[in-house]
Amino acid sequence: MLRMAMISVSALVLSACTAGPSGLHQATLEVDIQNVAPGGKYRNLGPITARHGRGCGLFGSQGNYEGAVIILREKAVARGGNYVQIVKQQDEYMSDLCLDRAYIIDGFAYKTSE
């Protein structure tokens, strides 16, 4: 019984360590992220959402703003964007009987019009 508990705890710890965001590359570093719509000539590419962290209570991984921004940048680049307007941020929250540990950012992706 004790051995099974140790294996479960080890698996949980290892899965939490591998749940982090992927690394940035040059294009993602060039994505401008602000709380206001861009001025000038930008084309709206539509809504974009980043979710960092997951799971319920002790059985998940804690999300944070920095991780969500990395994911937001990667998603913007994948859609051809170079600017993101953040419209909503949400830290962990209660969902039914579960404390959802995700950090979520909603926004709009934009691309410079030429």
Secondary structure, 3 states (H helix, E strand, C coil): CHHHHHHHHHHHHHHHHCCCCCCCCHHHHCCEEECCCCCCCEEEEEEEEEEECECEHHHCECCCHHHHHHHHHHHHHHCCCCEEEEEEEECCEEECCEEECCEEEEEEEEEECC
